[in-house]
Amino acid sequence: MTVTELKRPNKPSLGRGLSALLGESIYEQSEDAVSNLDMDIHLIRPGKYQPRRRFDDEQLASLIDSVKTKGIIQPLVIRPIELDGRQVYEIIAGERRWRAARTLGLATVPVVIKNFDDKEALETAIIENIQRDDLTPIEEAEAYQRLMSEFNYTQEELARSIGKSRSHVANMLRLMNLPENIKELINEGKISAGHARTLIKAPNMEEMVEEILTGGMNVREAEKLAKQKRMQVDPSDHEIQTQGLETQLTQMLGLRCLLKINRSGGTLTIHFNSYEEIDDLMSKLRMAHA
């Protein structure tokens, strides 16, 4: 590694959460950081807490062109980890810059090294992406839910941490109640988060989303359609109570829950995407039982 002089770009406007985690600026030296270094690119690994699941090819191509002509202006934020008995570095912020550098065959990249633990790494990776508007609405909602379930944030604490309103956080979290196929439509950009929120209370989501897509409806038109459909199907007090319980369970467990209740009992279905989510659920249940 060699020390380099990095130009300091204009500081972006950060929420209180990210500035607190990274310090007043990631370009300033702090007691727990080593900054302004060129790091061998082969020693750097993608972050396991990266909330982004998609990297837009067009945006990455544009970044590659920028790096080719101007270099990497803003350094990556990384932390030391041990892998197979040797020290390497994990990306906390800047994976797209790292991907662009690898594509161009660069030998080194500018970095800031932070001694973050797992919690700080996860919080920073999530908040950094949210601040940059790099996440799809579903990725953002999943990130909020992960912070709440793994670190016991309340909606109000989370909103303060990332510099968003509580209503924004609550609206994003409602997207987690959508079926997976509709979430995928949002990730693909076929419908917006605004469209999706009109679907949440619709009596027939699948039918309505088809009408939105085929009719090319904007959000206002979708809201009008949803209102018409709700008027056609007047929900009973029982259904309203069931929906409320589903929402509470989803927020408490951090996993999408479906509840069916009848006179003889009922069923609770909990949806999960990985063994880690099952482990988290078991830990919560054990803590509640203790």
DRENLOLO-340668 format. One record per residue (C-alpha): residue number from 0; z, y, x. Coordinates in pm, 1 decimal, padded with zeros to 6 digits. Each point is the difference from the previous one (the first is absolute). Layout:
BEGIN
+-----+----------+----------+----------+
:   i :        Z :        Y :        X :
+-----+----------+----------+----------+
: NUM :        Z :        Y :        X :
...
+-----+----------+----------+----------+
***
This chain:
BEGIN
+-----+----------+----------+----------+
:   i :        Z :        Y :        X :
+-----+----------+----------+----------+
:   0 :  00000.0 :  00000.0 :  00000.0 :
:   1 : -00078.2 :  00349.8 :  00123.5 :
:   2 :  00140.5 :  00329.6 : -00115.3 :
:   3 : -00255.5 :  00230.4 : -00160.5 :
:   4 : -00001.4 :  00350.7 : -00138.9 :
:   5 : -00072.8 : -00015.5 : -00372.6 :
:   6 : -00108.5 :  00298.3 : -00204.1 :
:   7 :  00240.8 :  00052.9 : -00281.5 :
:   8 : -00185.3 :  00041.2 : -00330.6 :
:   9 :  00128.6 :  00211.3 : -00284.6 :
:  10 :  00296.1 : -00178.0 : -00155.6 :
:  11 : -00073.5 : -00146.5 : -00342.0 :
:  12 :  00228.3 :  00085.6 : -00288.4 :
:  13 :  00243.4 : -00290.5 : -00016.7 :
:  14 :  00245.7 : -00106.9 : -00264.7 :
:  15 :  00365.6 : -00007.9 :  00097.9 :
:  16 : -00007.3 : -00376.1 :  00040.6 :
:  17 : -00268.9 : -00022.2 :  00265.3 :
:  18 :  00117.8 :  00300.6 :  00199.8 :
:  19 :  00351.8 : -00144.8 :  00003.6 :
:  20 : -00122.6 : -00338.3 :  00120.0 :
:  21 : -00243.3 :  00127.0 :  00259.9 :
:  22 :  00195.4 :  00306.7 :  00105.3 :
:  23 : -00117.4 :  00358.8 : -00042.1 :
:  24 : -00331.0 : -00110.8 :  00150.2 :
:  25 : -00119.8 : -00328.2 :  00144.1 :
:  26 : -00147.5 :  00195.9 :  00290.5 :
:  27 :  00339.3 :  00124.9 :  00118.1 :
:  28 :  00211.5 : -00200.9 :  00243.1 :
:  29 :  00322.6 : -00145.2 : -00142.3 :
:  30 :  00279.5 : -00217.1 :  00132.5 :
:  31 : -00138.1 : -00318.1 : -00157.6 :
:  32 : -00367.5 :  00061.0 :  00070.2 :
:  33 : -00250.6 : -00000.7 :  00286.2 :
:  34 : -00294.7 :  00226.4 : -00076.0 :
:  35 : -00334.1 :  00113.1 :  00141.6 :
:  36 : -00096.0 : -00334.0 :  00156.2 :
:  37 : -00328.4 : -00184.4 :  00026.5 :
:  38 :  00063.7 : -00362.0 : -00099.3 :
:  39 : -00213.3 : -00305.7 :  00080.1 :
:  40 : -00163.5 : -00079.0 : -00335.4 :
:  41 :  00044.3 : -00375.5 :  00052.5 :
:  42 :  00378.9 :  00043.9 : -00008.9 :
:  43 : -00009.3 :  00145.4 : -00352.6 :
:  44 :  00017.6 : -00204.5 : -00319.8 :
:  45 : -00049.2 :  00097.5 : -00368.4 :
:  46 :  00324.1 :  00077.0 : -00182.8 :
:  47 :  00144.1 : -00272.6 : -00220.0 :
:  48 :  00129.0 :  00270.5 : -00234.6 :
:  49 : -00341.4 :  00159.2 : -00057.4 :
:  50 : -00013.0 :  00076.8 : -00374.4 :
:  51 : -00377.3 :  00045.2 : -00000.2 :
:  52 : -00191.4 : -00313.4 : -00091.7 :
:  53 : -00345.7 :  00158.7 :  00007.0 :
:  54 : -00177.7 :  00199.6 :  00268.6 :
:  55 : -00302.6 :  00185.9 : -00135.0 :
:  56 : -00304.4 : -00080.0 :  00217.1 :
:  57 : -00159.1 :  00341.2 : -00055.4 :
:  58 :  00316.6 :  00189.3 :  00092.9 :
:  59 :  00050.5 : -00220.9 :  00305.3 :
:  60 : -00360.3 :  00063.2 :  00111.4 :
:  61 :  00060.6 :  00375.0 : -00032.8 :
:  62 :  00318.3 : -00029.9 :  00208.1 :
:  63 : -00185.8 : -00200.7 :  00265.3 :
:  64 : -00257.0 :  00282.0 :  00028.9 :
:  65 :  00281.1 :  00255.0 :  00032.2 :
:  66 :  00181.1 : -00200.4 :  00269.2 :
:  67 : -00326.9 : -00047.6 :  00186.5 :
:  68 : -00060.0 :  00376.2 :  00024.1 :
:  69 :  00353.2 :  00144.2 :  00009.4 :
:  70 :  00223.4 : -00288.2 :  00105.6 :
:  71 :  00329.1 : -00085.9 : -00172.5 :
:  72 :  00172.5 :  00334.2 : -00059.2 :
:  73 :  00309.8 : -00129.8 : -00176.1 :
:  74 :  00181.8 : -00285.1 :  00178.6 :
:  75 :  00098.4 : -00328.0 : -00159.4 :
:  76 :  00368.8 : -00055.2 : -00076.4 :
:  77 :  00108.2 : -00343.3 :  00127.6 :
:  78 :  00317.5 : -00195.6 :  00066.9 :
:  79 :  00077.5 : -00271.7 :  00259.1 :
:  80 :  00030.4 : -00357.9 : -00129.0 :
:  81 :  00018.4 : -00342.1 :  00163.6 :
:  82 : -00286.2 : -00241.9 : -00064.2 :
:  83 : -00016.6 : -00346.3 :  00157.4 :
:  84 :  00253.4 :  00099.1 :  00265.0 :
:  85 : -00169.8 :  00322.4 :  00109.2 :
:  86 :  00026.8 :  00362.3 : -00102.6 :
:  87 : -00280.9 :  00147.1 : -00206.0 :
:  88 : -00015.0 :  00296.2 : -00237.3 :
:  89 : -00034.2 :  00011.2 : -00377.7 :
:  90 : -00176.0 :  00281.0 : -00185.1 :
:  91 :  00214.5 :  00203.5 : -00235.8 :
:  92 : -00253.4 :  00277.2 : -00064.4 :
:  93 : -00364.8 :  00023.2 :  00103.4 :
:  94 : -00158.7 : -00341.2 : -00061.3 :
:  95 : -00337.2 :  00153.7 : -00092.3 :
:  96 : -00007.3 :  00191.7 :  00328.9 :
:  97 :  00079.3 : -00327.3 :  00181.7 :
:  98 : -00280.5 : -00180.5 : -00186.2 :
:  99 : -00244.8 :  00277.1 :  00085.1 :
: 100 :  00101.9 : -00010.9 :  00367.0 :
: 101 : -00045.6 : -00379.0 :  00012.2 :
: 102 : -00344.2 :  00028.1 : -00158.8 :
: 103 : -00099.3 :  00252.2 :  00267.6 :
: 104 :  00139.7 : -00221.8 :  00276.6 :
: 105 :  00257.5 :  00253.1 :  00121.6 :
: 106 :  00239.9 : -00139.6 :  00260.4 :
: 107 :  00294.7 :  00225.7 : -00089.3 :
: 108 :  00124.1 :  00211.3 : -00290.5 :
: 109 :  00254.7 :  00285.7 : -00010.3 :
: 110 :  00333.4 : -00106.3 : -00145.6 :
: 111 :  00352.4 :  00106.0 : -00087.1 :
: 112 :  00250.8 : -00285.0 :  00042.0 :
: 113 :  00289.8 : -00007.1 : -00247.4 :
: 114 :  00292.9 : -00241.8 :  00010.5 :
: 115 :  00001.6 : -00068.0 : -00373.6 :
: 116 :  00172.0 : -00295.9 : -00162.9 :
: 117 : -00173.4 : -00194.0 : -00279.3 :
: 118 :  00132.9 :  00224.9 : -00276.0 :
: 119 : -00112.1 :  00320.0 :  00170.8 :
: 120 : -00337.9 : -00155.1 :  00082.5 :
: 121 : -00059.7 : -00095.9 : -00362.8 :
: 122 :  00116.6 :  00333.4 : -00138.4 :
: 123 : -00208.8 :  00197.3 :  00247.4 :
: 124 : -00315.8 : -00208.4 : -00048.9 :
: 125 :  00022.3 :  00039.4 : -00376.6 :
: 126 :  00086.8 :  00370.0 : -00001.3 :
: 127 : -00260.9 :  00085.0 :  00264.4 :
: 128 : -00275.5 : -00154.3 : -00210.0 :
: 129 :  00124.8 :  00164.3 : -00319.3 :
: 130 :  00009.7 :  00341.9 :  00168.1 :
: 131 : -00359.0 : -00041.2 :  00117.4 :
: 132 : -00124.9 : -00116.0 : -00342.8 :
: 133 : -00140.5 : -00309.0 :  00172.2 :
: 134 :  00120.4 : -00245.1 : -00265.1 :
: 135 : -00156.7 : -00111.2 : -00325.7 :
: 136 :  00222.2 :  00063.8 : -00304.8 :
: 137 :  00095.8 : -00368.6 : -00007.0 :
: 138 :  00082.7 : -00005.9 :  00372.8 :
: 139 :  00210.4 :  00312.8 : -00054.5 :
: 140 :  00181.6 : -00159.7 : -00295.3 :
: 141 :  00062.5 : -00317.7 :  00201.7 :
: 142 :  00133.5 :  00210.3 :  00286.6 :
: 143 :  00242.1 :  00181.6 : -00231.7 :
: 144 :  00115.2 : -00328.1 : -00149.6 :
: 145 :  00052.4 : -00149.6 :  00344.5 :
: 146 :  00214.0 :  00292.2 :  00114.0 :
: 147 :  00208.1 : -00027.3 : -00316.7 :
: 148 :  00043.0 : -00377.3 :  00011.8 :
: 149 :  00057.9 : -00039.8 :  00376.2 :
: 150 :  00201.1 :  00316.3 :  00069.0 :
: 151 :  00158.4 :  00068.8 : -00339.9 :
: 152 : -00161.4 :  00339.5 : -00052.7 :
: 153 :  00039.0 :  00151.8 : -00344.3 :
: 154 : -00306.1 :  00173.1 : -00144.2 :
: 155 :  00164.3 :  00337.1 :  00060.8 :
: 156 :  00086.7 : -00079.5 :  00364.2 :
: 157 : -00349.5 : -00131.8 :  00062.0 :
: 158 : -00158.5 :  00309.9 : -00153.4 :
: 159 :  00208.2 :  00227.8 :  00225.3 :
: 160 : -00079.2 : -00210.0 :  00306.7 :
: 161 : -00378.3 :  00017.5 : -00038.8 :
: 162 : -00023.2 :  00349.9 : -00143.7 :
: 163 : -00127.4 : -00107.0 : -00343.4 :
: 164 :  00137.3 :  00062.4 : -00348.4 :
: 165 :  00208.4 : -00265.5 : -00171.2 :
: 166 : -00251.6 : -00012.2 : -00285.2 :
: 167 : -00277.8 : -00075.2 :  00250.6 :
: 168 :  00199.7 : -00290.0 :  00145.0 :
: 169 :  00081.5 : -00132.8 : -00348.6 :
: 170 : -00364.0 :  00021.8 : -00109.4 :
: 171 : -00119.2 : -00183.9 :  00309.8 :
: 172 :  00258.7 : -00276.2 : -00044.4 :
: 173 : -00125.1 : -00060.3 : -00355.2 :
: 174 : -00326.9 : -00121.4 :  00151.2 :
: 175 :  00185.7 : -00306.9 :  00127.4 :
: 176 :  00018.6 : -00123.0 : -00360.5 :
: 177 : -00378.9 : -00039.9 : -00013.5 :
: 178 : -00171.2 : -00340.2 :  00031.1 :
: 179 : -00144.5 : -00084.5 :  00342.4 :
: 180 : -00363.9 :  00029.1 : -00112.2 :
: 181 :  00056.5 :  00356.9 : -00120.4 :
: 182 :  00184.1 :  00086.9 :  00322.4 :
: 183 : -00305.7 : -00124.1 :  00188.0 :
: 184 : -00225.8 :  00231.2 : -00204.0 :
: 185 :  00220.5 :  00291.3 :  00110.4 :
: 186 : -00012.0 : -00111.1 :  00364.8 :
: 187 : -00379.4 : -00019.3 : -00023.4 :
: 188 : -00015.9 :  00351.2 : -00146.2 :
: 189 : -00159.1 : -00117.2 : -00326.3 :
: 190 :  00277.4 :  00157.6 : -00206.7 :
: 191 :  00251.5 :  00266.5 :  00099.1 :
: 192 :  00377.4 : -00003.3 : -00012.3 :
: 193 : -00028.0 :  00236.5 : -00296.4 :
: 194 : -00215.3 : -00252.2 : -00184.7 :
: 195 :  00245.0 : -00275.5 :  00090.6 :
: 196 :  00300.2 :  00184.6 : -00141.1 :
: 197 : -00175.6 :  00020.9 : -00337.3 :
: 198 : -00034.9 : -00379.7 :  00007.7 :
: 199 :  00368.0 : -00078.5 :  00052.0 :
: 200 :  00097.6 :  00042.8 : -00365.2 :
: 201 : -00336.2 : -00102.1 : -00145.3 :
: 202 :  00018.8 : -00295.8 : -00241.4 :
: 203 : -00292.6 : -00175.8 :  00173.8 :
: 204 : -00041.3 :  00104.0 :  00363.4 :
: 205 : -00297.6 : -00223.7 :  00077.7 :
: 206 : -00197.8 :  00120.3 : -00299.7 :
: 207 :  00077.9 :  00362.8 :  00069.5 :
: 208 : -00083.9 : -00009.1 :  00370.4 :
: 209 : -00337.0 : -00150.0 : -00091.6 :
: 210 : -00061.2 :  00290.3 : -00238.0 :
: 211 :  00097.6 :  00250.3 :  00271.1 :
: 212 : -00239.5 : -00156.9 :  00250.9 :
: 213 : -00297.1 : -00045.4 : -00232.6 :
: 214 :  00047.0 :  00341.0 : -00161.2 :
: 215 :  00056.5 :  00186.2 :  00327.4 :
: 216 :  00303.0 :  00167.8 : -00155.7 :
: 217 :  00199.7 :  00269.7 :  00173.6 :
: 218 :  00380.1 : -00007.1 : -00015.8 :
: 219 :  00023.3 :  00229.5 : -00302.7 :
: 220 : -00240.6 : -00221.0 : -00194.5 :
: 221 :  00194.8 : -00310.0 :  00104.6 :
: 222 :  00325.6 :  00159.4 : -00120.0 :
: 223 : -00158.6 :  00072.8 : -00338.2 :
: 224 : -00123.4 : -00360.3 : -00026.8 :
: 225 :  00343.4 : -00138.0 :  00092.0 :
: 226 :  00164.1 :  00217.1 : -00265.4 :
: 227 : -00242.0 : -00127.7 : -00263.6 :
: 228 :  00069.9 : -00361.3 :  00094.6 :
: 229 :  00376.7 :  00052.2 : -00010.6 :
: 230 : -00029.2 :  00146.6 : -00348.7 :
: 231 : -00190.8 : -00309.4 : -00110.5 :
: 232 :  00275.8 : -00229.3 :  00125.8 :
: 233 :  00344.3 :  00125.4 : -00097.1 :
: 234 :  00243.0 : -00179.6 :  00232.0 :
: 235 :  00321.5 : -00138.3 : -00140.8 :
: 236 :  00344.1 :  00095.1 :  00130.0 :
: 237 :  00012.6 : -00348.5 :  00153.0 :
: 238 : -00318.2 :  00062.8 :  00203.9 :
: 239 :  00119.8 :  00341.6 :  00115.3 :
: 240 :  00330.7 : -00148.4 :  00115.1 :
: 241 : -00179.9 : -00282.7 :  00181.7 :
: 242 : -00227.9 :  00245.7 :  00183.4 :
: 243 :  00302.7 :  00204.3 :  00103.5 :
: 244 :  00174.1 : -00308.7 :  00136.8 :
: 245 : -00314.4 : -00099.5 :  00191.6 :
: 246 : -00014.0 :  00344.1 :  00164.6 :
: 247 :  00370.3 : -00012.4 :  00092.5 :
: 248 : -00029.9 : -00350.5 :  00147.4 :
: 249 : -00312.5 :  00097.8 :  00196.9 :
: 250 :  00177.7 :  00299.6 :  00153.0 :
: 251 :  00323.8 : -00191.4 :  00070.2 :
: 252 : -00166.5 : -00300.9 :  00164.9 :
: 253 : -00290.8 :  00183.4 :  00163.4 :
: 254 : -00239.9 : -00259.8 : -00147.8 :
: 255 : -00217.5 :  00010.6 : -00312.3 :
: 256 :  00181.0 : -00170.9 : -00289.1 :
: 257 : -00128.9 : -00119.7 : -00336.9 :
: 258 :  00242.4 : -00078.2 : -00281.4 :
: 259 : -00071.8 : -00204.4 : -00312.5 :
: 260 :  00277.1 : -00028.1 : -00258.1 :
: 261 :  00003.7 : -00203.3 : -00320.1 :
: 262 :  00263.8 : -00122.7 : -00243.4 :
: 263 :  00089.3 : -00306.1 :  00206.6 :
: 264 :  00016.4 :  00174.4 :  00337.6 :
: 265 : -00273.5 :  00116.8 :  00232.0 :
: 266 : -00156.9 : -00005.0 :  00344.9 :
: 267 :  00015.0 :  00234.9 :  00297.5 :
: 268 : -00301.6 : -00009.2 :  00235.1 :
: 269 :  00036.6 :  00160.5 :  00344.5 :
: 270 : -00321.1 :  00065.2 :  00194.8 :
: 271 :  00004.8 : -00006.1 :  00382.2 :
: 272 : -00257.5 :  00018.3 :  00279.1 :
: 273 :  00177.1 : -00156.4 :  00298.8 :
: 274 :  00292.6 : -00215.9 :  00113.8 :
: 275 :  00161.8 :  00316.2 :  00137.7 :
: 276 :  00021.0 :  00141.8 : -00352.5 :
: 277 :  00167.7 : -00322.6 : -00118.1 :
: 278 :  00250.2 :  00024.8 :  00288.3 :
: 279 :  00076.2 :  00362.2 : -00094.7 :
: 280 :  00055.0 : -00104.6 : -00362.4 :
: 281 :  00235.0 : -00282.5 :  00102.1 :
: 282 :  00199.5 :  00239.9 :  00219.0 :
: 283 :  00042.9 :  00240.4 : -00292.4 :
: 284 :  00110.9 : -00279.8 : -00231.8 :
: 285 :  00251.2 : -00129.7 :  00256.1 :
: 286 :  00142.8 :  00350.6 :  00046.2 :
: 287 :  00030.9 :  00043.7 : -00377.7 :
: 288 :  00175.8 : -00337.1 : -00028.8 :
: 289 :  00243.7 :  00067.4 :  00287.4 :
+-----+----------+----------+----------+
***
